[in-house]
Amino acid sequence: MAVAIAQFKVKDYEAFITHFRKAAPHRAAAGCKGVHLFRNSDDGNEVIVNFQWEDRGKAEAMMADPATRARFAEAGMIGAPTVVWVDDAGREPS
């Protein structure tokens, strides 16, 4: 399992989430197993998404695809997302 955390700004969160939901089949076709969305508490148009992928290579190929980039623009994404690939290092008690 590959995990990516993406952070980006959008023009309007409500418009963005509509497009994001419509793109679910495209993500699934590229091996996305699930997402967890977060919004910045001080700026609701800043979005952070935790993506779980079957394969990092397939995920990176989908994100680089011009059709995906067009969907980003259509959804109102401002600029390119910052993406960090992470490995699960375990949980610790508080």
Backbone bond lengths (Angstrom), bond angles and torsions (degrees), N, CA, C in turn:
res aa  C-N    CA-C-N  psi(-1)  N-CA   C-N-CA  omega(-1)  CA-C   N-CA-C  phi
1 M - - - 1.456 - - 1.528 107.67 -
2 A 1.302 116.33 132.27 1.460 123.01 176.77 1.527 108.15 -109.23
3 V 1.318 116.03 137.49 1.460 120.45 -178.90 1.522 108.89 -121.58
4 A 1.335 115.17 129.91 1.464 121.55 176.62 1.517 108.51 -122.68
5 I 1.327 115.02 138.96 1.455 120.83 173.32 1.524 106.39 -112.78
6 A 1.327 115.97 120.81 1.462 121.73 -178.94 1.520 109.63 -113.05
7 Q 1.312 115.95 136.87 1.468 121.61 178.17 1.520 107.79 -127.08
8 F 1.338 115.79 134.55 1.460 120.08 -178.63 1.515 110.19 -162.68
9 K 1.330 115.33 166.89 1.468 122.28 176.61 1.527 108.04 -107.61
10 V 1.331 114.68 149.69 1.458 121.27 174.98 1.521 108.59 -128.24
11 K 1.328 115.44 158.31 1.463 120.20 178.98 1.521 111.26 -68.63
12 D 1.340 115.91 -40.38 1.465 121.53 -175.64 1.531 108.09 -151.03
13 Y 1.324 117.43 114.53 1.459 120.77 -175.21 1.521 112.27 -58.31
14 E 1.311 118.36 -42.73 1.474 120.39 -177.10 1.524 111.37 -62.15
15 A 1.329 117.25 -40.94 1.469 120.40 176.19 1.525 109.81 -66.78
16 F 1.329 116.55 -41.74 1.461 121.10 179.83 1.525 111.19 -59.06
17 I 1.333 118.00 -49.33 1.457 120.16 -172.96 1.529 111.43 -64.96
18 T 1.320 116.78 -32.03 1.468 120.08 175.36 1.519 110.18 -60.93
19 H 1.330 117.16 -47.65 1.465 121.44 178.97 1.534 110.95 -66.90
20 F 1.318 116.50 -40.38 1.466 120.86 -179.35 1.526 110.04 -59.34
21 R 1.304 117.45 -44.39 1.469 121.21 -179.85 1.523 111.35 -65.06
22 K 1.332 116.76 -38.88 1.468 120.13 178.49 1.519 111.84 -65.37
23 A 1.327 117.92 -25.25 1.465 121.99 -177.69 1.529 112.88 -84.75
24 A 1.321 117.93 -0.07 1.474 120.67 -177.96 1.531 112.92 -53.92
25 P 1.335 120.30 -42.54 1.471 118.85 179.06 1.531 113.08 -62.02
26 H 1.320 117.39 -33.98 1.471 120.98 178.68 1.530 110.01 -67.16
27 R 1.333 116.12 -42.95 1.466 119.67 177.59 1.524 110.30 -63.85
28 A 1.320 117.05 -44.58 1.469 120.86 -179.16 1.531 110.71 -61.41
29 A 1.332 117.53 -40.16 1.461 121.14 179.15 1.523 111.66 -63.67
30 A 1.338 116.75 -27.00 1.463 121.41 178.68 1.532 111.67 -90.58
31 G 1.329 117.33 3.57 1.456 120.65 175.94 1.515 115.53 97.20
32 C 1.329 117.47 16.33 1.462 119.34 177.25 1.524 108.85 -72.69
33 K 1.333 115.73 128.38 1.458 121.04 -178.20 1.520 112.78 -100.81
34 G 1.338 117.31 -11.32 1.453 120.17 179.00 1.518 111.09 167.15
35 V 1.321 114.55 161.28 1.461 121.00 178.89 1.525 108.95 -138.97
36 H 1.310 115.51 153.70 1.460 122.24 173.70 1.524 105.39 -133.64
37 L 1.323 116.49 117.31 1.461 121.83 -177.31 1.522 111.63 -96.65
38 F 1.335 114.61 145.23 1.457 123.05 175.07 1.525 107.58 -133.83
39 R 1.331 116.04 152.62 1.467 122.12 173.54 1.521 108.02 -124.33
40 N 1.313 115.47 141.65 1.458 121.23 176.29 1.523 107.97 -61.49
41 S 1.326 117.50 129.52 1.470 121.82 -178.47 1.516 112.69 -63.80
42 D 1.329 116.94 -27.83 1.465 120.90 -178.42 1.521 113.33 -96.50
43 D 1.331 117.58 -13.35 1.466 122.38 -179.94 1.525 107.59 -147.24
44 G 1.321 116.90 95.25 1.459 122.43 -175.59 1.511 114.71 -63.40
45 N 1.331 118.07 -9.59 1.458 121.25 177.22 1.528 112.32 -96.50
46 E 1.319 116.76 5.94 1.464 120.84 171.60 1.519 106.54 -100.64
47 V 1.321 115.66 124.43 1.462 122.05 -172.26 1.523 109.70 -119.17
48 I 1.326 115.71 141.00 1.456 122.63 173.89 1.526 106.10 -127.09
49 V 1.335 115.22 128.16 1.462 119.79 -177.67 1.522 109.38 -124.43
50 N 1.322 115.56 130.01 1.459 122.72 173.01 1.524 105.99 -97.17
51 F 1.332 116.39 114.23 1.466 122.46 179.74 1.528 109.47 -105.68
52 Q 1.324 117.26 137.17 1.459 122.31 171.44 1.536 107.37 -110.45
53 W 1.330 115.64 124.80 1.465 121.92 -176.17 1.522 110.68 -121.11
54 E 1.321 116.13 150.26 1.465 121.41 173.00 1.524 109.86 -66.63
55 D 1.335 116.22 -41.15 1.456 121.67 -170.58 1.531 109.92 -146.75
56 R 1.307 116.48 125.51 1.462 120.90 -177.74 1.534 111.90 -62.18
57 G 1.314 117.29 -40.50 1.462 120.31 -179.47 1.520 112.71 -59.93
58 K 1.333 116.43 -44.64 1.469 120.06 178.38 1.530 110.82 -64.69
59 A 1.324 116.18 -38.91 1.467 120.17 179.59 1.527 110.52 -65.29
60 E 1.322 117.03 -44.93 1.460 120.54 179.50 1.519 111.29 -64.12
61 A 1.327 117.10 -37.88 1.468 120.69 177.58 1.527 110.78 -63.85
62 M 1.340 116.80 -42.07 1.461 119.58 178.87 1.523 110.57 -63.85
63 M 1.347 117.15 -42.93 1.460 120.49 -177.82 1.532 112.05 -67.12
64 A 1.338 117.19 -28.18 1.465 121.02 179.80 1.528 112.50 -85.31
65 D 1.320 117.42 -12.98 1.464 121.98 -177.98 1.527 110.30 -63.50
66 P 1.343 118.10 132.84 1.472 120.56 178.51 1.534 113.32 -56.55
67 A 1.330 117.88 -32.03 1.470 120.38 178.43 1.527 110.44 -66.10
68 T 1.331 116.95 -37.54 1.463 120.67 177.24 1.521 109.71 -67.13
69 R 1.328 116.46 -43.60 1.471 120.67 178.57 1.528 110.53 -60.01
70 A 1.326 116.62 -37.75 1.469 120.58 177.85 1.530 110.40 -66.12
71 R 1.347 117.15 -38.83 1.466 120.00 177.61 1.532 110.65 -65.48
72 F 1.357 117.02 -37.88 1.466 120.46 176.26 1.525 109.85 -57.75
73 A 1.332 116.41 -48.67 1.467 121.20 -178.04 1.527 110.58 -63.83
74 E 1.326 116.15 -42.39 1.470 121.27 179.46 1.528 111.16 -61.50
75 A 1.330 116.37 -33.76 1.463 121.67 -179.35 1.524 112.23 -78.81
76 G 1.340 116.86 -6.79 1.459 119.70 177.41 1.516 114.80 91.65
77 M 1.344 117.19 18.02 1.456 119.49 177.94 1.525 109.09 -67.00
78 I 1.327 115.30 136.17 1.457 121.58 179.04 1.527 107.52 -99.58
79 G 1.313 117.28 115.29 1.462 120.94 -179.24 1.517 111.82 72.21
80 A 1.314 114.86 -167.09 1.470 120.99 179.53 1.528 109.49 -95.15
81 P 1.329 116.85 148.42 1.465 119.00 177.70 1.525 111.02 -72.25
82 T 1.311 115.94 152.47 1.460 121.57 168.10 1.524 105.51 -91.06
83 V 1.324 116.65 123.78 1.463 121.05 -177.27 1.524 109.16 -120.47
84 V 1.322 115.74 129.97 1.459 122.56 177.06 1.528 107.31 -123.45
85 W 1.344 115.63 127.35 1.460 120.66 175.58 1.519 107.81 -91.00
86 V 1.320 116.87 131.96 1.460 121.14 -175.53 1.522 110.92 -127.68
87 D 1.327 114.84 155.25 1.463 122.51 173.58 1.518 107.97 -112.39
88 D 1.314 116.03 141.78 1.464 121.09 177.69 1.521 108.89 -67.59
89 A 1.311 116.50 120.72 1.466 121.89 180.00 1.531 111.06 -104.29
90 G 1.325 117.44 8.65 1.456 121.14 177.34 1.515 113.04 95.55
91 R 1.304 114.20 172.36 1.476 121.66 179.35 1.515 108.71 -111.49
92 E 1.311 114.85 150.23 1.451 121.89 177.69 1.526 107.99 -127.86
93 P 1.315 117.58 149.33 1.473 118.85 176.09 1.528 109.62 -67.13
94 S 1.312 116.54 154.87 1.475 119.96 -178.13 1.494 114.16 -69.94
